[in-house]
Amino acid sequence: MRGPTIVAQLTDQQIARHVIDAGFVGDDRAVGVAIVLAESSGRTDARGDVGLMTDKWGPSIGLFQIRSLHVEKGTGGTRDELANLDPFTNARHARTIFLEAGGWRPWSTFLHDTYLQFLDRGRAAVSGTSGDAVVVTTDGDVHIVRAGETLSGIAAAHGRTMQQLAERRFESPSA
């Protein structure tokens, strides 16, 4: 998790950057931006589903409106109410939920097609982001490859050998 979050209304491009940095690839990038716009309007401090709170479940939090679990509060876990106020963390946790569910089914705006009204904005935002490459490993690590980085440096940064890194899946912005 990154440091404290300043509450913000993010632009479409800023949302796209978080979606890409979280490791979403292909069409799921534009869908992810559209879901964020439908769920939270791009507000990092968005709080929803307060009427559905129970002894177990807390509110939905942040960009992707991730439903929090009281037992995870302060743990940095996927459904930690505090951690999900950080937009980078929220996007990473959304990707974890997305992967576990095998798609976007956990988001009601996807199930009810509400996100579709934002899909053109999502596509435009994704196409307007920088061309940094994304390395997504099979164990869920994500690394954004910046100009000047080497494969050996990336491997070392993730505690892997170059061979281990080469055995993983690589994605590019156009994927």
N, C-alpha and C positions, 0 to 999 in steps of 0.2 A: 504494500500500500504506500502511496505517496504521502506527502505531508498534508497539513490542514488545507481545506478547500475553501476558496472564496466563492460565495454564492454568485452564480452568474446565469445570464440568459445567453446561451451559446448560439453562434451563427451556424448555418447549415454546414459550412466548411469545417468549423471547429468540431461539430458533431461527427462529421465524416472522418476527421483525423483520429478521433477517439475510437470509432468503429474499426478503422483500418489498423490502428495500433493494437487493438485488442485481438487481432488475428482473424477477423472475418474476411472471407475471400469471395471472389466472383460476384454474382448477383446478390448474395447475402449482404454485401456492403451497402448497396442502395436500399435494400429492404430494411436493414438495421437502422439507417438514418431515418427512413420513413416511419418506422415503429417508434423511434425516439420522439419524433415530431408529433406523432399521434398520441403517445403516452404522456409526455411531459412538456411538450412545446419547446424542448431544449433547455428547460430549467434544471440546473444541477440540484436545487433544493426542493424539487417537487415531492409532495407527500400525498399519497392517494390511498384509497381503500380503507380509510380510517373507520368507516362504519362496519367493516368486516373484521376488525381487530378482536382477538380472543386472548385467553390466557397463554396460548401457544404462539399465535401469529400477531405480528405488529403491522405497521403500515407498509405500503409500497413506497419505495424510496428512489429518488434520483432520476437520471435520464431515462433509463429503461424501466423504471417503476418496478424494481425487484422487491417482491414481498418479503419482508423481514421476519425472522424467527427470534423471539425473545432470548432463547438460550444462546444465540450466536452474537448478541450485542456485545461489542467491544472485543471480539475475537479475531476480527479480520476475515471471518468466514464469508462464504458466498452470499449468505442472507443476513449479514451484519448491517444493521440500520446505520450505524456511524460510518463504517467503511464505505458504504454505497453512496454517501454524499459526495465522495471524490469521483469526478467523471471518468477518469482513467480506470479506477477500480471498478466502478459500476459497469463499464463496458466490458472489462475482463470477466467479471462475474456473470454478465449476460451471456458472454460466449460460452462459459462453463455450463450454464443452464441450457443454452441452445444445443450444445454437444450432447449433454446427458439426455435431452428430450428428443434428439434426432431432428431438430428443426425449430421453427418459430411457434409451435403449438402452445407453449406456456403463456404467450401474450394474447390477451383478449382482443387487442386491436388488429392482430393478425387473423384470429379466428373469425372475427366479425367484418373483416375486409376494410376496417376504418383506415388502416395504413395506406390503402391504395390512393387516397386523395393527396398523399404526400410523396408518392413514389417518384414522380417527375422531379421534384425538388431533391430527393435522395440521389437520383441518378446524376443530376447536375452537380451536386455537392461532391460526390465521389469522383466524377470526372475532373473536377477542379482542384483536386489535392495533388501534392507533389508526387513525383515518381519514385519515391523510396521503395526498395524491395522489402518484402516481408518474408522472414524465415519462420515457418511454423513446424515445430517438432511434434512427433507422435505422442509425446507425453504432455503436450499442451503449452510448452514454453513458446513464447513469441519474441522475436527479435526483429527490430526494424533496422535494415542495413542502410547505413549512411555512407556518403561519399568518403573514400579513404580507408574504410574498414577492410580488414582481411579475414579470410575464412579461419585462419589459425587464431586470430584475436577474438573472433566471435565464439569459436569453440572454447577457448580458455575462459571467456566471460561467463559461459554457461556450465563450466566444470566438465567439459566433454573433450574427447580427442577429436581431431579432424575426421577420422574414420567414423566415429559415432555420429557426428554432425552430418556427414555425407549420406548416412543411412536414413536420414530423416526426410521429411517432405518439404520441398521449397515451393513457395508461391510468389508470384510477382503481382504488381498492382493491376495488371490487366487480366489476372486469373479470374 
